[in-house]
Structure formats: structure tokens, C-alpha cells
Amino acid sequence: MTVTINGTGTGCFTDASGNVGIGTASPSSKLHVAGGAGSTIRNTASSGSSWFVGSNVDSYILHNESNTPMLFTTNGTERARIDNSGNLLVGTTSNNGVVTSFTSSNIGRAGFFMVNAASSLAADALGVSKFDNNTTTSQVFVKFFINNNAAASGLITANGANQAAFTSSSDARLKENITPLDPQLEKICSLKPCEFDYKDGTGRQIGFIAQEVKEIYPDLVGENKDGMFTLSDMNKNDARLIKAIQELKAQNDELKARVEALEANGSANVAS
């Protein structure tokens, strides 16, 4: 069936399979709209326009040409939107001052990035770029929050040419009850730097055992939801440096003992 416009050309076409074409005589789907640049499907009703995709009206894209967002819903619930400023919001209706916002109400990841290809060692799974050509630690790449965004929890910043660093807020105006740190040499010498293999076959590593560190510095040890301990702020170079401090301490103790022995012998000789 063909519906023509002004008696010429094909305006709307229905083929033998029931496919409807608008602007095309060969529809390739149930509804196939074809046209040149600027073509659109449009509803100018004052209440806005709703286009339903899927088997029922619970899954749809809602767009209104006034200052309202474009909504993406499934099962009758909004999942994402593009607001009237062009911000993409997923799992949230507020942009929190950012262009793209992802929020998850489930216990799990709010996002996941993966390069699903072999020989991709040099391919970054996530790139973060800044416009300013500044390599100081004032150049912030990533900021972390806790307590429903009410409190900051560190940053990733630039750290000189071709370097980045985990950075903490350290302004004196943010602190109170400041006291000197207790002596630490005995605790440092009680740590046990070691080498080990991971049972999952990921390789050999240098570091510490979380249970052993917890006995000395419990604030460095966390726990995953599966009950496995984690260790923060102690990397393999920390293990090497702590081992070196322990070696120097042992050498110093040996030299100190030798000096004390020599002084004791000297005092004994003088007394005799």
C-alpha cells in the first residue's frame, strides 16, 4: 500500500510483510523512516512528545522540546537522562555540577572500564586529560569522596613532569589537636618485609603480609566484603626501604656494642 503526497512521490509505504516506510519504498523494519539531513520524527503537542521502544510503554525515550530532560527508562523506572544543559546522568537525576554523573544504588561497581582485546598492554582502559599545561601537585586529575560526598578522601594529582601521585589535603587550617608522632624505629624494625608468590598465578611480589602489619599498624589494614585483608600505603619500594632501615639499625647496634666494649676495656685499663 502506498500513500502519496500531492499525487506525486512516495510519502508512506506498507509492504507485504506489514513493514511501514516513511520516505522509503523498501522498509527494512516494522517502521523505517528515511530522509535527508535534518529529518526527524516530531510531536509538537504541548504536553511534550513520548516515543515508546520495546514491547510495552514501560521502556521508552521521552523527549520534550521545552527545558525538560530526555529520559531513558526500563520497567517503568528512569535509568538515565540527558538534561537540558546536555549533561548525561546515569542512575541519578542531579548532575552535582558535572557533565556526566554515574550513580548506583546497588552494592557493587558504579562503573567498569575494560579493553577487551589481546595485545593491549599499551592501551589505557581509562584516560584522564586536563587542558592546563601544569605539572605541579595543584593539577587535580581525580578526587575521591566519602559520606555521601560530604567529605573528601584524597586526590590523584600531577607530580612534576610525566608523574602522578596520590595526594591528601594537608592544610593546617583543616587540622586540630596536632601533636608530635611517637618514636617509630622499634615498630619499623618489627615489620617483616618479604617476597612471595600469589596463589592465583599472577606472579611474584615484594611487600608485606597484612595480618603481620595489622599487629603493628592496624590503621593500614582494611577488609574486603569477602573477608580478605587489604594493605594500604605500603608498596614494594617501601618494603625495600624498611628492610634497609632494619639493616642499618642492626649495623648501628653492632657498632654501638663494639664502642661500649672498647670503652669498658679502656676504663678497666685506666683503673688498673
CORJO-V927303 format. One record per residue. N is the residue number from 1. RES is the residue in one small letter. PHI is phi in whole degrees, -180 to 180 (* if undefined). PSI is psi in degrees with one decimal (* if undefined). NEAR is the number of other C-alpha atoms within 10 Angstrom. Layout:
N | RES | PHI | PSI | NEAR
N | RES | PHI | PSI | NEAR
//
This chain:
1 | m | * | 134.9 | 11
2 | t | -124 | 131.3 | 14
3 | v | -110 | 121.7 | 14
4 | t | -102 | 160.1 | 12
5 | i | -111 | 122.3 | 10
6 | n | 57 | 25.7 | 8
7 | g | 79 | 1.3 | 8
8 | t | -134 | 147.8 | 8
9 | g | 72 | 167.1 | 13
10 | t | -99 | 117.9 | 16
11 | g | -94 | -47.2 | 16
12 | c | -142 | 134.5 | 19
13 | f | -134 | 135.5 | 20
14 | t | -120 | 123.5 | 19
15 | d | -90 | -175.3 | 15
16 | a | -67 | -21.7 | 7
17 | s | -89 | -2.3 | 9
18 | g | 90 | 4.9 | 13
19 | n | -73 | 139.3 | 16
20 | v | -110 | 127.5 | 23
21 | g | -115 | 132.5 | 23
22 | i | -115 | 115.1 | 18
23 | g | 84 | 4.3 | 18
24 | t | -147 | 142.5 | 18
25 | a | -93 | 0.1 | 20
26 | s | -128 | 69.9 | 14
27 | p | -65 | 134.6 | 21
28 | s | -102 | 2.1 | 13
29 | s | -150 | 179.5 | 12
30 | k | -56 | -38.7 | 12
31 | l | -136 | 118.7 | 13
32 | h | -124 | 113.0 | 17
33 | v | -107 | 123.9 | 16
34 | a | -126 | 149.8 | 14
35 | g | 178 | 174.4 | 10
36 | g | -81 | -168.0 | 7
37 | a | -59 | 136.2 | 6
38 | g | 89 | -2.0 | 5
39 | s | -69 | 151.4 | 10
40 | t | -159 | 162.7 | 10
41 | i | -104 | 125.0 | 7
42 | r | -139 | 139.2 | 13
43 | n | -124 | 119.0 | 14
44 | t | -100 | 22.9 | 9
45 | a | -62 | 145.5 | 10
46 | s | -64 | -24.0 | 9
47 | s | -86 | 3.8 | 10
48 | g | 101 | -174.8 | 14
49 | s | -130 | 135.9 | 15
50 | s | -123 | 128.1 | 17
51 | w | -120 | 125.1 | 13
52 | f | -101 | 128.7 | 12
53 | v | -121 | 129.3 | 13
54 | g | 113 | -161.5 | 9
55 | s | -88 | -14.2 | 8
56 | n | -151 | 173.0 | 11
57 | v | -78 | 0.0 | 15
58 | d | -78 | -14.6 | 15
59 | s | -118 | 110.7 | 18
60 | y | -158 | 168.2 | 21
61 | i | -114 | 123.8 | 19
62 | l | -110 | 123.8 | 17
63 | h | -132 | 134.7 | 19
64 | n | -127 | 136.2 | 19
65 | e | -77 | -5.0 | 16
66 | s | -84 | -167.6 | 10
67 | n | -81 | 57.8 | 9
68 | t | -126 | 156.4 | 14
69 | p | -78 | 165.2 | 20
70 | m | -91 | 124.0 | 18
71 | l | -105 | 144.3 | 20
72 | f | -121 | 118.9 | 18
73 | t | -128 | 155.3 | 17
74 | t | -138 | 143.8 | 16
75 | n | 53 | 35.6 | 11
76 | g | 77 | 6.1 | 12
77 | t | -122 | 134.0 | 12
78 | e | -67 | 131.7 | 18
79 | r | -111 | -30.6 | 16
80 | a | -157 | 162.3 | 22
81 | r | -154 | 155.0 | 23
82 | i | -111 | 115.8 | 20
83 | d | -80 | 179.0 | 18
84 | n | -72 | -3.8 | 14
85 | s | -102 | 2.5 | 11
86 | g | 87 | 9.7 | 12
87 | n | -80 | 135.8 | 17
88 | l | -93 | 121.8 | 21
89 | l | -122 | 125.4 | 22
90 | v | -119 | 120.2 | 20
91 | g | 77 | 9.9 | 15
92 | t | -151 | 156.8 | 17
93 | t | -109 | 0.6 | 19
94 | s | -121 | 135.1 | 15
95 | n | -84 | -9.2 | 17
96 | n | 52 | 31.6 | 11
97 | g | 79 | 14.8 | 8
98 | v | -123 | 162.9 | 10
99 | v | -75 | -42.2 | 13
100 | t | -127 | 130.0 | 13
101 | s | -132 | 128.7 | 17
102 | f | -117 | 125.3 | 14
103 | t | -131 | 132.8 | 16
104 | s | -120 | 130.6 | 12
105 | s | -93 | 0.2 | 9
106 | n | -95 | 159.7 | 7
107 | i | -81 | 102.3 | 6
108 | g | 163 | -173.2 | 7
109 | r | -69 | 140.7 | 9
110 | a | -88 | -16.0 | 12
111 | g | -159 | 156.9 | 8
112 | f | -149 | 130.6 | 7
113 | f | -120 | 130.5 | 8
114 | m | -144 | 132.8 | 8
115 | v | -95 | 101.6 | 11
116 | n | -93 | 67.7 | 8
117 | a | -154 | 145.3 | 8
118 | a | -73 | 161.2 | 6
119 | s | 55 | 43.6 | 7
120 | s | -114 | 27.6 | 10
121 | l | -56 | -38.7 | 9
122 | a | -88 | -1.7 | 6
123 | a | -92 | 118.3 | 10
124 | d | -76 | 139.8 | 11
125 | a | -80 | -20.2 | 12
126 | l | -149 | 127.5 | 9
127 | g | -110 | 137.4 | 6
128 | v | -125 | 122.7 | 7
129 | s | -129 | 145.5 | 6
130 | k | -123 | 149.8 | 9
131 | f | -75 | -41.6 | 5
132 | d | -67 | 135.3 | 7
133 | n | -89 | 75.4 | 7
134 | n | -135 | 124.3 | 14
135 | t | -108 | 12.8 | 16
136 | t | -81 | 170.2 | 14
137 | t | -72 | -4.1 | 18
138 | s | -76 | -13.1 | 11
139 | q | -82 | 104.1 | 18
140 | v | -93 | 126.7 | 18
141 | f | -99 | -46.6 | 15
142 | v | -138 | 138.9 | 12
143 | k | -126 | 139.2 | 14
144 | f | -111 | 146.4 | 11
145 | f | -134 | 155.8 | 12
146 | i | -132 | -178.5 | 10
147 | n | 54 | 48.7 | 8
148 | n | 55 | 44.8 | 6
149 | n | 72 | 10.0 | 10
150 | a | -84 | -18.7 | 8
151 | a | -137 | 137.9 | 10
152 | a | -76 | 152.9 | 13
153 | s | -141 | 41.0 | 14
154 | g | 102 | 169.6 | 16
155 | l | -143 | 164.4 | 19
156 | i | -113 | 123.4 | 17
157 | t | -128 | 169.6 | 21
158 | a | -67 | 161.5 | 20
159 | n | -151 | 51.6 | 18
160 | g | 92 | 178.9 | 13
161 | a | -58 | 124.6 | 9
162 | n | 59 | 34.1 | 7
163 | q | -137 | 152.5 | 11
164 | a | -135 | 160.8 | 17
165 | a | -151 | 150.2 | 14
166 | f | -77 | 128.7 | 14
167 | t | -128 | 144.7 | 18
168 | s | -120 | 150.3 | 13
169 | s | -69 | 128.6 | 10
170 | s | -137 | 19.6 | 9
171 | d | -67 | 136.1 | 7
172 | a | -59 | -26.5 | 8
173 | r | -70 | -12.1 | 6
174 | l | -95 | -2.2 | 7
175 | k | -123 | 156.8 | 8
176 | e | -150 | 172.3 | 7
177 | n | 54 | 44.2 | 4
178 | i | -79 | 124.1 | 7
179 | t | -136 | 155.3 | 6
180 | p | -64 | 149.0 | 5
181 | l | -73 | 142.8 | 6
182 | d | -64 | 158.6 | 6
183 | p | -55 | 139.3 | 8
184 | q | -121 | -9.1 | 9
185 | l | -60 | -40.8 | 11
186 | e | -64 | -40.7 | 10
187 | k | -68 | -42.5 | 12
188 | i | -61 | -40.3 | 15
189 | c | -73 | -13.9 | 16
190 | s | -86 | -14.8 | 15
191 | l | -68 | 158.6 | 20
192 | k | -128 | 80.5 | 16
193 | p | -60 | 141.9 | 20
194 | c | -153 | 169.4 | 14
195 | e | -113 | 148.8 | 13
196 | f | -160 | 163.5 | 12
197 | d | -110 | 138.9 | 11
198 | y | -79 | 137.3 | 9
199 | k | -65 | -22.8 | 8
200 | d | -81 | 2.1 | 6
201 | g | 84 | 10.2 | 7
202 | t | -75 | -10.9 | 8
203 | g | 128 | -179.4 | 9
204 | r | -92 | 146.4 | 10
205 | q | -145 | 161.2 | 13
206 | i | -113 | 136.9 | 15
207 | g | 170 | -137.4 | 18
208 | f | -139 | 167.5 | 20
209 | i | -101 | 125.1 | 17
210 | a | -58 | -41.7 | 19
211 | q | -62 | -36.6 | 14
212 | e | -72 | -39.8 | 15
213 | v | -66 | -36.7 | 20
214 | k | -59 | -31.5 | 16
215 | e | -68 | -22.4 | 13
216 | i | -109 | -47.3 | 13
217 | y | -129 | 78.6 | 14
218 | p | -63 | -22.5 | 13
219 | d | -71 | -12.4 | 11
220 | l | -90 | -7.3 | 14
221 | v | -110 | 128.9 | 18
222 | g | -117 | -176.1 | 14
223 | e | -141 | 128.5 | 11
224 | n | -76 | 170.2 | 8
225 | k | -66 | -19.2 | 6
226 | d | -90 | 6.3 | 6
227 | g | 88 | -3.1 | 8
228 | m | -80 | 138.0 | 9
229 | f | -77 | 147.9 | 14
230 | t | -119 | 160.5 | 13
231 | l | -131 | 126.0 | 19
232 | s | -111 | 149.0 | 10
233 | d | 62 | 29.5 | 8
234 | m | -141 | 95.0 | 12
235 | n | -97 | -174.4 | 13
236 | k | -69 | -29.4 | 15
237 | n | -73 | -30.6 | 11
238 | d | -61 | -40.0 | 15
239 | a | -62 | -43.9 | 19
240 | r | -63 | -45.0 | 15
241 | l | -67 | -39.9 | 12
242 | i | -66 | -39.0 | 18
243 | k | -62 | -40.4 | 18
244 | a | -65 | -40.1 | 12
245 | i | -62 | -41.9 | 15
246 | q | -64 | -39.3 | 20
247 | e | -65 | -43.2 | 13
248 | l | -65 | -38.2 | 12
249 | k | -63 | -41.8 | 15
250 | a | -64 | -42.5 | 13
251 | q | -63 | -41.6 | 12
252 | n | -65 | -41.0 | 12
253 | d | -63 | -39.5 | 12
254 | e | -65 | -45.7 | 12
255 | l | -64 | -40.2 | 12
256 | k | -62 | -41.9 | 12
257 | a | -64 | -39.9 | 12
258 | r | -66 | -41.1 | 12
259 | v | -64 | -42.9 | 12
260 | e | -64 | -37.1 | 12
261 | a | -67 | -42.9 | 12
262 | l | -64 | -41.9 | 12
263 | e | -64 | -38.5 | 12
264 | a | -65 | -42.6 | 12
265 | n | -65 | -39.0 | 12
266 | g | -64 | -40.8 | 12
267 | s | -66 | -38.0 | 11
268 | a | -66 | -39.7 | 10
269 | n | -66 | -40.6 | 9
270 | v | -65 | -40.6 | 8
271 | a | -67 | -32.2 | 7
272 | s | -80 | * | 6
//
